[in-house]
Amino acid sequence: MSTPSVRAGSRAVLIGTATYTHPDLTAIPAAVNNLFDLERVLTSEAGGAFDPRHCTVLADPQSGSQIGDAIALAAGQATGVLLVYYTGHGVLDNRGRLHLAVSGTDPSRPAWTSVSFQTLREEILESPSESRIVILDCCFAGRAFEAMSDTATVIAAETSIQGTYTIVSSGANETSFAPVGHRNTAFTAALLATAATSDLTLDELYRQTARHLVEHGHPRPRRRAIDTAGELKLFGRTGDHRSHLPIGGSDTTADDPDTTADDPDTTYDQGCVAHQQGDLARAERMYRRAAEAGHAAGMNGLGVVLQERGELTQAEPWYRRAADLGDTNAMNNIGFLLYEREDLINAETWFYRAMAEGNTDGTNNLGHVYRRRGDISTAETLWRRAAEAGNTNAMDSLGTFLTSDDPGRNSEAETWLRRAADAGNISAMRGLADLLAGRGALAEADDWRRRAAAHTPPI
């Protein structure tokens, strides 16, 4: 099966739980890194089997229903390959059945607070996809084979589960490892290292990953394959990011002699100046040159200009390329595009990724996702965190929320709106004006309205 045909009808869901509320479940910081590092190789243009738009990353799910929604959507859409990956704690119930932990899991009550692998299995097996791949990086992952091989499954082996391939990080009664201070868990690190060096089928990938783990004293992973899914090649190599640039356009350095062709930082800075001056044509030209030279911020800037023109399909690939290079503003911008499309699951993933890298706009926007879902408490927590870090958009979000949520909190709302307004946030100026007018401070309210009307928003 060639890679283009694999990408066309394939879906991947990558799930990882890093933080837990129960004291008996220790945090696994590497779980989030696992997700984004796997996403990068699975969606790489150099051999990745999945379109970035069809690779859902679900970090720190709060409930089993979030996982269920993501897998049900992907399973129903997949016609080529369906891949489900989980990293986090595996917990067992009193009958020894495997459950996958979410942030709120209570290990003494796994049936009600986690995701039964049996339930996940049923959703996967009902998919019309040609091949189903399950990869589990958790303790007791070998128990997945029990769920995948019950009597009904064995009877249906010639029909409903053709092409099922399962890799687990440990045996039925073994623990998996997340070495302290390492970027990834032991199993996923070995998987990534193996995938990065060679163009391997799943069978070859498994064998080399297993050899790497055993040589380093870790549990041997387990595998179960039915049919020919082991011949699939799913993992690409990120390679040199310049190899797939540019998108359209051409090198126009000759028509702009004031640009230093071999200095993308200077070119990007000139783009920023043009952008601030409202010269979008020149801004696009400068950003594009910087982007074509591999400058991540230039890629993001080009995406912003294209988005401002309404060219969203042209903007998104540039954002994704910048995000691949670690640009957190691009991560946030991808999330915003997805949010506007009502794709809250994937928007949450990108906002979370931006937040995890310290981008407070991502934190603010993640708060809006949670509010859309009705989780007001988490939304307020996120807005407050970003506001306290100095993000004026979050100050505005928090102030507006406090005003609309509880009139008794108007004093705190005014404090946050005033801080944002003083810093030049136009929305906060308007919100502060409305709040002041509501308590009778009409002259000051009019003054803030005039400021908002006269203020030119920063680029």
N, C-alpha and C positions, 0 to 999 in steps of 0.2 A: 504494500500500500504506500503510495507516494505521500510525501508531507503535505502538498497542497490539498489533496483530497481529505487527508486526516483533519486539517484545520477547518475545512468547510463546515462539517457537521458535528464537530467535537465540542465537548464542554468539560471544564475542570472546576472543582470546588475544593479550595484549600482552606482548612479549618485549623486554628490553633488557639489554645487557651494558655495564657501566660500567667494571669493573676487569678487568685481565688480568695473568697471571703472566709472559707472554713480554715481554722488554724492547722488542721491535720494535712492540708494540701499545700505544699510549699510552692512558691512562685517558680516559674520556669521562664526567665527572661528570653532565653534563646528561642522559644517557640515562635515569637513574632518574627524574628530574623529568619527562621526556617521558611515561613510563608513567603516573604518577599524575595528571598533568594531563590526559592523554587519557582515562583512566578516568573522571575527573570529568565530562567533557562527554559521553562515550558513555553514561553511566548516569544523567545528569541527569533529574530528573522533568519538566523543561521541555524535552521533545523528544528526549531520549536514546533510542537504539534498543535498549539492552540492559539487562536486569535486572542489578543489581549482583552477584547470586549467580551469574550466568552470564558474568561478565567476569573472566577469569583474568589476573592480572598476574604475570609471571615475571621477577624482577629478578636479574641476575647469575647465570644458570644455569651450573652447573659442568661440565655435560656435555651432549652432544647428546641423550641419552636423556631428560633432563628436558623438553626442548623437544618431543621426539617424543611423550612421554606426554601432555603438555598438549594438543597439537594433535590427536592421535588421539582423545582423549576428547571434545573440543569438536566435531571434525568428525563423529564418529559420532552426536552428540546433535542437531546443528543441523538444523532443517527449514526455517527462515526464512532468515536471513543468517548466514554464517560470515565473521568478520573476523579476519585474522591481521596483526599489525603487528610489525615488528622494527626496533630501533634499536641501532646498535653498529658494529663494523668489518665490512665485507665484504672477504673475501679470495678470491683466485683461485688455482686449481690450475694445473698446467703446461699444461693444455689450454684455459685461459681460462674455466673454469666457475666460477660464483659459489658461495661457501660463506659461511655466516653464523657469525661468531665467537662462542664462549662464553669464559668466563673462562680456561679452560685451553688455548685454541687455540694451536698452534704454526704460524705462517704458512708454514713450510717443509713442513708435513705436514698440509694442510687436510683431506684425505680421512679421516684418522683422528682428528682433534682438533676438528673443527667440524661444522656441519650443512650438508650439500649442499642447495642450493635445489631441485635436481632431486627429491630424496627428499621434501622438504617439499611440493613441488608435487603429487606423486603422492597424498600423504595428503589434500591439500585437494580435489583433483579427484574423489576417491572419495566425498566427503561427499554425503549426500542433500539438502543445503541447496538452496534455490531460487537463492540468490545467494552468490557467493564473492568477498570483497574482500581483496586483498593490498596492504599499504602497507609499503614498505621505505625506511628512512632510513639509508642506509649508502653507503660508497664502492662504485662499480661496480654500483650497484643496477640499472642498465639491463640487466645480463646476465640479470636475471630473465626478461625477455621471450624470451630464447633458450630458457630452460627451459620457459616456458609455451607455446611455439610449435613444439615439435618435430613430426616427421611424424605421430606417432600422435595428437597433440593436434589437428592440423589436420583429420585424417580424422574425428575424433570431434566436430568443432565443432558439429554440429547436434544433438548429444545430450548427451554427458557434461560439457561445459563451458559450457552455456548459463548466462548470467548471471555470468560471471567478469569482474572489474574489478580492474585492477592500477594502482597509482600508485607510482612510484619517485622518489627524491629527486634522481637524477642520471642521466646517460647511461652507456653501457656502459663508457666509458673515463675517466669523470670521478670526482673526489673530492667528497664532501659536506663540509659545514662544521659545526663545533661551536665557535662563537666563545668564547674564553676569558672567563670571568666571567659569561657569560649563563646564564640559568636553563635554557633549552632549546637544542637544536641549531637551526640556521637553518631547515631545512625544517619541522620540527615546530612551531617557534615561529610560522612563517607560517601553517601549517595551523590552529593553535589560534586565532590572531588572527582569521583569516577566519571560522572556525566560530563565534566568540564574538559576531560582529556581525550576522549575518543567518541566516535560516532557509533553508539552501541544499541543493540536491541535490548528489550527488557530482560531477557534471559542472560545476556552477556553483562548487563548492568548489575543484575542481582549477584552473579557469581563474583564479579570483581569487588562489589561492595562488601559481600560476605567475607572475602579473603582479607580485605583491608581491616575490617572490624576485628576479626579473630586475631590477626597479627598484632593488634593494639590492645588485646586483652578484654574486648567487649563481647557481649553475647552474640552468637551467630544469628543473623536474621533468618526467617522462615519464608517459604514460598509455596504457593499452590497455584498451578496453572491448569486451565481446561481449554482445550483447543489451541489455536495458533496465536493467541494474544501475545505470547512471549516473543514473537518476531517483530512486534511493533517498535518503532523508534520515536520516542516522545520528547526527548530532551535535546535542546539545541545548545549552541554555544553563543555567548554574548559577543565575543570577538572584539575587533576594533570597531567602535561605534561609527567611525568615519566611513566604513564600508557601505553603509546604506544611506548616506546623505549625498545630495540633497533631495528634497521633494520639489520637483519643478524648479523654475527659475534658472538663471545662469549666472556666471561670474561677471559682474558688471563693474569690477574695480577700475577699469580704464576710464569710465565716465565720471569718476569721483576721485580726483587726485589727492584730496586732503585726507583720504583714508590710508592708514598704514596697513597694507595687505597682510603682512605676516604677524600682526599683533591683534588677535581677536578681542583682547580686553579693551584696547583703544577703540576698535570698531564698535563694540558693544556700548561703550560709554557715549559715543557719538549718537548711537541709536536712542539711548535714554534721553539725551538732550533734545533731539528732534521730537521724540514722543512727548516730552514735557511742553514743548513749544507748539504742539498740535500738528506738526508736519508728519502725517502718517506715512506718506509715500517714502520720504527719506528714512524714517524710523524703520519701516519694513526692509528697506534696502540694507541698512546697516545691521539690523538684527539677523537678516538672512545670511549675510557674509560671516558674521560671527558664528552663527549656527552651523554653517557649512564647514567651518574650521573646528567644529567639535565643542563649541562654547555652550555649556548648559544654560546659563542665564540668557544667552542670545536666543536659544531655542524657545525658552519660555516667553521672552519678549516678543518674538515673532508670533507665537501662539496668541498672545494678548492682542496684538494689532489685528490679526486675522479674526479673532473673536469679536473685537469691537466693530468690525465690518460685517459681522453676521456670517462669516465663512467658517462655521463650526467644524465641518468635516475636514477642512484644511488645518484648522488650529489643533485639533486633538492629537494627531500623530506627532506634532512638534512637542506638545506637552508630555506625551508619553516618552519620547526620547530624552527629554530633559529630566524627567522623573527617573528614568533608568540610570542616569548619571548622578542621581542624588539630589536634584533640585527640589527643595520642599515646596517652593511656590508653585511649581508645575504640578506636584502631587495634589496640592489644594485645588488648583484650577481644574484638574481632571475630575476631582470630586464634585466641584461646582457644576460642571457640564452634566455629570450623571444625575446630580440632584435635580437639575432643571428638567431632566427627562423622566423624573419620578422613579429612577432606579436607585432606591434608597440603600439597598444591600451593598451595591458596589460603590456608591458614593460614600457610605460609612467606611468602607475599607480604605479608600484613598484619604479621607479626612483623618482617619486613625493613623495611617502611615505618616502623614505630614505631622500630626501631633507628636507621634513617637520620636520624630527627628527634631522636635523643639519648635515647630511652626505654630504660633498661637492663632493664626487665622484658621488653621485646620482644627484647632481645639474649639474655636468659636463656632465654626460651621458644623462640627460634629454635634454640638449642642442643639443646633436647629434640626438635625436629623432625629435626635432623641425626642425633641418636642413634637415633631410631626408624628412620632410613634406613640405619644401620650406619656412618655416617661419624663415628667416635669422635673422630678428631683434630680435626675442625672443631668438633664439639660442645664439646670441652674448651677450645679457643681462645675460643669465644664466652662460655662460662661464666667463664673466667678474666678476659676483658675486662670483663664486667659486675661481677664480684666486685671487681676492682681499682678499679672506679668507685664502690664502696660499696653495691652492691645485695645485700641480705642473702639474698634468694631464690637469687641466683646463687652466693653463698658456700655455701649449703646444697647446691645442685646440684653444685658443684665438689667440696665435701668428701665428699658421698655417693659421687660417681663415683670419687674417688681411693681411698676405702675399699673399694669393691666391685671396682675394676679391678685394683689391685695392693696387696696387704698391705704391701709395702715402702714405700709412700707414705703410710702411716698418720699419720706425724708431720705432714706437710703437711695431710692431711685434718683432723686434730684442730685445727690452727691456724685453718682456714677455718670449721669448724663452731663453734668456740669464739667467733670473732668474731661470727658470725651469732647464736648463742645469747645472747651478752652484749647484743646489740641487740634481743632479744625475739622472735627467730624460733623458733616452737614446734617446727617440724619439725627445725630444727638442734639444739634442746635434746634432742629424743628421739634423734637420730642421734649426738650427742655422748655421751649416756648409754650407748648401745649400744657405742660405741667404747671408752669408759672401762671398761665392764664386761668387755669382751673382753680387756683387758690387766690386769684384776684390781683396778682402782680402784673397788671396789664402793660405798664410802661416797659418793664424789663422783658416781658414776653415779646412785645413788638420789636425791641432792639435785637433780640436773638433771631427773629424772623427776617429782619433786614440783613443781618450778617449772613444768614443761610442763603438768602437770595443773591447776595453779592459775592459769595465765596466761590472761587473756582476750585473744583475738587482736584486733588493731586492725582497724577497718573499712577 
